Amino acid sequence: MTRLLLDEMLQLRAAEILREEHGHRAAHVCEFGLDATADADIATFARANDWAVVTENVVDFARESDLVLVFVLKRSLPAGGAQAGALAELLDRWVREHPNPYLGAHWPR
């Protein structure tokens, strides 16, 4: 199963929901002390530890081709308190539909 590492602009609560309610291996960068860390360093960490990076930061991560990148735009999710749950549902569905994702960019719907 794909391990999901959520970038800092996404809610920690989404990683918690993915673990607690959906049984996924998911974490937020802050849980590894990687908040406010350069994107290249997050990519290096993810690559070395076999994590897929879930991020809104398309520009900085788009050139990373040797890891799984899951791009999610927050504006496509409900605002406020419902956002974490909606993100968790979206990612849960994506992981189930893509049990062995290819390296590179993914855009779950």
Secondary structure, DSSP 8 states (H G I E B T S, - for coil): ---EEE-TTS-HHHHHHHHHHH---EEEGGGGT-TT--HHHHHHHHHHHT-EEEES-HHHHTT--SSEEEE--GGGS-STTHHHHHHHHHHHHHHHH-SS--SEEE---
